[in-house]
């Protein structure tokens, strides 16, 4: 990688600094293919682009009069350039897509979608393979089918495979511990291999049929089942024939469920774009084996003025397949620029030929039109929701006397049981709804014994117990037995805003809230103001939301500095919106706490023994059945455990029986 322009001190006016930086970088820039990055004064990426010849492409940015206004702003903000050379333009295109998704430059068309795609996995390292849903890295010993557009789509396919092919979906640990069939066998969705209701050979036949179905060979599977049904009927095995008949019906039902199918096309993606009011929606339908694996809507971020549909679709394709294997055929709603180059790059990534095609007629055209209709409807819904969201945010700004309509609202809550497994959480909302990629969770580390800020105790007679009544029904939620909401909130605020100040002391970057909401009453508000004042952030608007004396939704009290507590009319739309924000924070806090508690419960006392890792722990549990069995085992029993040497056996025994080690060693 080469860096240019970092030490340039342009003598020209500030608006021309970017041009001088680019001209200085051109002096050493090669004619080779590669990727260039334009960086601002903070080192953040403004734009990422690829070129067949870096020098010939970048020189265009020095001709400022020929650039559109958007690119002029980008050039003016440029303070450094970085380049990475590649072996070909196709490799540069793949690298560009990867960098855009990772860096999210504000002058690029960016696919803001962090969700992974679910797959269907069929294990092959077991005598009776299991089907299940999978996300993440693939492993050996399994076949993967997909991707699917959503968890719902893959769950539907798993249910179909259970009904038609009677494959098991239970985990191996459950499979090995059963001594009678489960409910899925009773409702004819599993062949119960766990209790040998089917032989390994017959189950392998079911697995082969399932693979054929997933590969698009449904007619051959249906023909085979029909032949088996006739043979069973001729052999007077009417119960077996009826069971096969039900499987055939299930297979026929699956084929008729999809709204659209692509017969004659094995694996393909249908990608259609629609634009309204400067915003874009891209709808993608995933077809594998001619079967519809569901669809997903994407809303790429781009400037509203000069983003042509073809340009948006071109940038979208390379980013879509950055972390997704491209199918052999991609059907498009628009002709995209550089289609041969994109096809070459996707072919390079897939290791086989990938074709981009815009169909003009027939079944493929109908599939593209269907996807385009879905894109239009999804974008219309998004725009309608955005209009309503904007009105709600305006209502919040008016209600709390904010200087302008808020674009980022942060809501804080915490959850614990008598101080144990305590977590604080932050949820974020903005013009496009909840911003889940901005959610944060904080494992509380320093909140110990209950404490009440002196200011609260002094201002409210009776301390915390009186705060609930004195504030018109809103109050604190001081927990007995060690849980201190004030200390928890203080820690969360110090960690969240202390880090923000360290990273952005001037508060110039995005990510600072326009409004901070706290689930609590006057006590929480006072404690939060105290923390913010210590951090020098006393100007950030703070509001506490507390339920009424009966904790009824609709009777919330709002607490602000310098104002008496107040309520809103029960059917006020702004009240409903604020309730949604508070409830989302509460939901996130509860789920975070439960996940942390479950993780702690799942930990074994064996984890506390020095030197005992996951492999040794597994051997001990498999041999003794439980941690309790290990604790009660004698030294000789531990030595006889496979994979446990004498020194490790002595260490484990000493852990559970302190002081007995020397005596036992003497006996040995």
N, C-alpha and C positions, 0 to 999 in steps of 0.2 A: 504494500500500500504506500502511496506517495501522498504527502501533505504539502499544500502550497498556500501561500498567502497569510500564514500565521504571524509573520513578522513585518508585514507591509504597513507602512505609515503614510497613507495617501495624503498629499498636500491639498487635494481638491475639497470642494464642499462636501458636507456629510452625505448628501443624496447620491454623490458619485463614488463614495468609498467602495461600494460593492463592485462597480465596474473596474476600479483600479485593482482590487483584489483578484478579480477574474483574469484581467490582463497579465498580472504578475504570475498567476498560476499557469497561463498558457505558454509561458516561456519554456517550461520544462515538461509540458504535457505531451504524451506520445500520441501517435496516430492509431494506436492499437485499439481493439474493442475493449470495453470495460464499463464500469459504473462510476458515476461522480456524485458527490454529496456536497450540497451547499449548507454551510453552518452559520448560525448567527453569533453574536458576541458572547453568548453563554455556552457555545459549543453544541447547542441543540440543532438537530437537522431541520432545515427549512424545506429541502427538496432532494429527492433521490431520482436520478435518471440513468438510462443506459444509452450506449452509443456504439455504432459500428466502428467509428473513428472518434475517439474522445476529443481530440483537438478541433476537428471540423465541427463537432456538435456544440461544444462549449463556447466557441468563438461567437456564436449567434447571440449569446447573452450580452455581449459588449455593444451590440447595435441597439441601444436602448430605445431609439425612436420607433423601431419596428416591432417592439414587443407590446402585447396587450397589457392593460393596467395591472392585472394580477401578477404577471411576471416582472413588471417593473418594481412592484413592491417587494417581490422576492429578491431581486438583484440588489435593491437598495439596502436590504437587511443583511446581505451576505458579508461576512467578515473572514471567512476561511473556506477553503475548498479541499476536499479529499477525494482521491481517485483510487480505484482498484481495477487493475487490468485483468482480463480474462482471455481464455483461449479462443472464444468465438462470440458472436453476437447473441447466439442462443443461450450460452452460459451466462452472459451479462444480463439477459432478460430474467433468467431464473434467480440470479443474485439480487437484481433490482426488486423483484417481488418479495423476496425474503426480507430485505432491509426495510421496505415500505411497511410490511406488517409488523416488524419489530420496532422500528423507530417512530412510525406514524407521523411523518412530516406534514406540516399544516398546508403546504402548497401542492401536495400530491392528492390523487384520488385514493382514499384509504378504505379498505374493507374492515370495518370495526366489528369483528365477530371473533370472540375468543372461545366459543363453545366447541368442544371436541365432538366428533361424530361417533355414534355408537355402531358397533359391529356385532354380528352374530358369530359366536365361536362354537366349534364342534371339537371337543377334545378327542385326541387319537392315541393318547398314551395310557388308556384304560380299556379293560376288556369290554366294558359297556359305556361307550362314549356319552358325554353329557352335552346338552345344548344350553347356552346361556348368553346373556348380553355382556359385551365387553367394551371398555374404553381404555385408551392408553397404549403402551408398547405391546407389540405382538411377541409371543414366545414360541419356542419350538414345541412340537408335539401337539399341535392343534391346527385346524383349518378355520380360516376367517372368511366371512361372507358379508359383503356390504360395499360401501358404507350405507347407512340408513339416515334419513333426514332427521329423525327424532327417536327418543326412547320409546314413544308410543308405537312408531312404525316397526321397530325391531321386536317389541313385545307382542304385537299382532302376529308377526311371523313365527315367533316361538310358540305361541298358542296354536297356530295352524299346524306346525310340525308335531306338536303333542297330540293333536286330534287325529291327524292323518297317519303319522308314522310312529306314534306311541313312544317317542324318545323321552328319556328321563331329563329333568331339569334340576334335580336336587344336587347339592354339593356332595363331594366324595365322602366327607365325614358323616353326613346324614345317611348316604347310601350304605356305608359299611356298618352302621349301627342299627339298621332296621331289622326287625324280625317278623313283620307282617306288612302287607301293602298299605300305602298311604291313600289319602282321599283322591288323588289324581287317578289312581288305578280304578277306584270305584266309579268315577265319572267318565271312564274310558278315555283318559288322556295320558296314560302311561302303561307300558307293558309289564311293569313291576319286575325288572331284572334284579332288583335288590333281594328278592326272596325266591329267585329262580323260577318265576312263572313263565319265563321264556329262556330258551337256550342262548348261549353266546353266538352260535352260528346263525340262528334266526334273527337275533338282534342286529348282527352285522349286516344281514340282508335289509333290515329296516334303515340302517344308516346309509347303505348304498343308495336306496331309493330316495332318501332325503337329500343326498348330495346331487342326485340327478334332478330333483325338483328345484333345488337352489341354483343349478346350472342352466335351467330353462328347458329341461327335457321332460316337461309335464306330460305330453301326450304318450310317451313311451311308458312312463310310470302308470298312467291311467290304464293303458292297454294291458300291462302286466297284472295290475290288480283285478281287472275284469276277467282275465284268464284264471287267476287264482280263485275267484269267486265261483266261476263255472265248475272248476275241478272240485271244489268243496261241496257244491250242490250235487254233483254227480256221485260223490262219495257219501252222500246223505249226511254230511257234516253241516247241518243247517245253521247251527249257532255260529260256526266259524264263517260261513258264507254271509250271514247277516252282519257280522262284525266288519267283514271286508266291504260289504255294500255301504255301510255307514262311512267307511274311510273314503270310498269313491265319491259319495255325496259331499263329504267335507272338502275334497279336492276340487270338485266342481264349484262349490260355493266360494272357495278362495279365488278361483279364476274369474268369477263374476263380480267380485267385490271391488276391484280396482276401477276407478272412473275411466282411466285410459290405460291402454297397454300398447306395447310396441312389438307386435308379432313379427318374427323374422329378424329382429334386431336383438342381439344378445345383451351386451352391456352398452349403455349410452346415458348421457346426461342431456337434459333439455334446459337451456338457459335463455330466459326471455327478460327483456328490460322494458320498463315503462317510466316516463318522466312527466311530472306535473309540478308547476310552480318552482322550477329550479331544483327539485328533489328527484331522486331516482330510487326505484325499487327493482331488484333483480330476483326473479323467482327461478329456483333450480329444482327440477324433478330428477330424481335418481332412479334409473332403470337398470336392474341387474337380472340377467337371464330372462329378459323380456318382461319382468315383473316390476311393478311400481313399488319402489322402496320408500315412498313418501317424498315430500317437498318441503323446502325451507325458503323463507323470504329474507333477503339481505338489503340493507340500506347503506350503500357506500357513501362516505363523507366526501364532499367536493365543493368547490366554489359554485355559486348559483348562476354566475353570469355566462361563462364560456365553456361549460362541460357538455359537449355533444354526446348523444347516446352511444355512438360508435366508440368514442374515446373512453367513456365510462366502462362500457362492456369489455373493451380490450384490456384496460387496467384490472378489471374485476377478475378476468379469467386467470391471469397469471398468479394473482394472490389467492384465488380459490383453490388452485391445485398446488399451492406451496406446501401444504401439509396433508394433501389428499391425493391418492393415486388417480391419475386421469384415466377414463375409460377409452376404448378404441374410437368412439364416435361422440362428438359434442355437437348438438343441434342448436343453432343460434337464431335469434329473432332479428339480428342486424348483421350486415357485413362489417367486419372489424378491420381497421388498418393493421397492416403487418400480419395478416392471418397466416401466411406461410411461415413467418418467423415464429409465431406463437405455437403453431403446430410442430415445428422443428424442436422448440424448447420442450414442449410436453412429451414429444417422442423421446427426447433425450432423458427426461425424467422417468418415463414409464418403462423404457427399455424395449419398446415395441412401437409400431406406427400408431399415431393419433391423428384423426381427421377432424377438421372443423368444417361444418356444413350448414348452410342456410337453405332449408328445403322450400320449394315453391309450391308444391302440391302434394296430395295424398295423405297417408296416415301420419307421416312425420310432420307435415305442415300443420295438421290438426293438433298434434301434440304441442307444437310450438305456440299455436294460437291459444290453446288452453292454458299454457303457462303464462302467456302475456296477459290474459284475462285475470288470472290470479295475481299477477304483479300489479295490475291497475287497481284491483279491489283492495289489495293490502296497502298500497300507497294512499288510497283515498281514506281508508280507515285511520292510517297513521296521521294524516293531515287533520282529520276531524278530531282525533284525540289530542293532537298538538294544540289545536285552537282552544279546546276546552281546558287543556292544561295551562295554557297561557293566561286564560281568564282567571283560573284558580290562583296562579302565582301573583297576578295583579291584586286579587283580593287579599292575599297574605301580606303583600307589601303595604296595602292601604291599612289593614287591620293593625299592623305593628309599627306604623309610621316609618317605614324604611325609606331611605333616600331614593331608591329605584326598585323596580320589580326584581325580586331575587332570581338568580339563575342557578344557584347551588344552595340547597338547604341540607344541613347535617343534623341528624337526630341521634341522641345518645341514650342508652339504657344499659342496665347490667342485670345479671342473674346469678344466683347462688343459692345454696341450701345451708343456712346457718353459717355462712362464711366459707364453706368448702366448695371447691371447683368453681371459683368465682371468675366471671368473665364480664368485661365491658365491651360494648359493641357500638359501632357507628354505621348508620345507613345514610345514603345520600339520594336526594331527589332533585330534579331539574326540569327544564322545559320538555324533555322527552320521557318523563316519568322517572321511575327508580333506576339509578345508575349502579347496577349490581357489581360492576367491575371496580367500583370505588368503595365498596363495603370493607370495613375493617373489624377485626376482633382482637381483643387485648386480654390475654391471660393475666389476671390480677396477681401481683407478686408481693406487694407491700402492705395491703390493707389487712390489718389485724384486729385488735380490740376496737370496739365501737368508740367513736369519738364524735363530738358535736362541735362545729366551729364556735369559738367563744362569742362571736358576734351574734349568732343565731340564739344561743342560750341567753344572752343578755337582752336581746330585743323581744323575745317571746317568753312570757311568764310560763313557768313550768317546764321549760326546756323543750325537748323534742316531742314529748307526748302532747304538749299544748299546741305545738305548731300546726298540727292537723286541724284543730278546731279554730284557731285564731285566724287562719288564712281563708276562711269561708269554705271549708270543706277540703281544700287541697292541703297536703302535708307531706311529711317525709315518710320513708318506708324503712325506718331504722330497724334492722333485724336483730333479734336477740341471739345470743350464743356465739358472737364473734363476727357477724357480718356487718360491716360499716359501709353504707352506701356513700357517705360523704368522702371517706378515704378512697374508695374505689373510683368515684368520679374524679377526684383530684388526680389520681394516678393516670387515668385515661387521658384527661386533658393535658397533663404535663407531658405525657409521651406523644400525644397526637400533635399538639401545637408547639411543643418544644422542638420536635424534629422539623416541623414546617418552618419555624423561625431559623433553625440552623441551616436549612437548605435554601431558604429564600428570605433573608433578613429584610429586604426592602418590600416584601409582599407584592411583587410585581407579576409573578407567574400565576398561571391558572391553578385552581385547586383550593383557594381560600373561600370559606363559606360567606354568603351574604346574610345568613341567619342560622343561629344555633338553637335547636330545640332540645329540651331536657325532659325526660319522663320523671316528674316529681313536682314538688311544691316549693314553698318559700325557702325551706332549708337548702334544697339542692341548688336553687337559684343563687342564694347568698354564697354558698361554697364555690360555685362555678365562677361567680364574679370575682371572688377572692383570688382564685387561681389565675384567671385571665389578667387581673390587675398586676399580679406578680410578674407575669410574662410580658407585660406592656401591651396587652391586647384588649384593654378595657373598652375600646370603641366598637368591638364586634357585638352586634345585637344578640342578646340572650333572652330566651323565653322558656319558662317552665310550664308544663302541662300536667295538671293533677286532676284526678277524678273526684267527683263529689263525695259527700259523706256515705252514700250507699254504693259508691263505685259504679254508678250508672253511666253508660255511654250517652252522651248528649248533655250531661250536666258538668262538663269539665270546667275547671277554673284555670285561667291564664295569669301567670305572674310575670311582671316586668319591673325593671328597676325604675323607681320614681313614680309608680302608678299603683293604685289599689287593685287587688285581684278582681277580674271581671269574667263574665260568661257571655256566650253567644246564643242567639235564638236556636232552639232545638233543631230546626230544619235548615239552618244556614249552610249553603254549599261549601263555604270556606271551613266551617266546623267539620263537615264530613271529610274534607281533604286533610285537615290536620289530624283527625282521628286515624285516617289511613296511614299517615306518616308515623304516628305514635305506635299503632298496632304492628306495622312492619318492623319497627325497631324492637318491639316486644317479641315478635315471632323470631327474629334473628337472634335475639339474646337467649331465648329459651332453647332453640335448636343448637346453638353454640354450646350452651351449658350442658345439654344432654349428651352431645357428642363427646365433650371433654370428660363427663362423668362415666360414660360407657367405656371410653378408652382407659380410664383409670381402673375401672372395675375389671376390665379384661386383662390387666397386668397381673402376673402371677408373683407369689412371694419368691419364686425361683429367680426372678429378675434381680433380686437384691443380693444374690450370691456373686461375689467377684469372680470373674473368669467364666461364668456360665452364660454362653451365648444362645442364639436361637436353635442351633443344631443340637447342642447338648440338652437344652431344655426339651426339645422334641423327643429325644431318645428317652429321657427320664419319664416324661408323661406317657409315652407309648408303653414303657415297661411297667411303671407303677400305677398308671391310670389317672392319677391326679397329683396335685402338689401336696395334698395331705398324705398320700401314700409315700411320697418321697420323704416327707418330714418324719414319718413313723418308721422308715426303713432303717435297718441296722447297717453297720459299716460293711459287713460281708455281703449283704444284699446289694448295696450300692456298687461294690466291686464287681459283682456278677452281672451288672447291667451292661448290655452290649455298648461298646464305644466309650465307656467310662473307665479311665485308668485308676490305679491305686491312689495317686496323689489327688486327683480330682474327687474321688470318692471320699477321701479323708477331709478335703476342704468342705464338701457339701455336708458331711456328717458334723463337722465342727461348727458349721453355721447354725445348724438346728440344735446342737447339743454342746454349747460352749463349755470348755473345761474337760470334756470327755475324750478329747483327741489323744492326749498323752496316754491315758489308760488303755484306750483301744489299740493305739500303736504298740504298746507294750505287749498286749495280748497277741497282736499279729506276729 
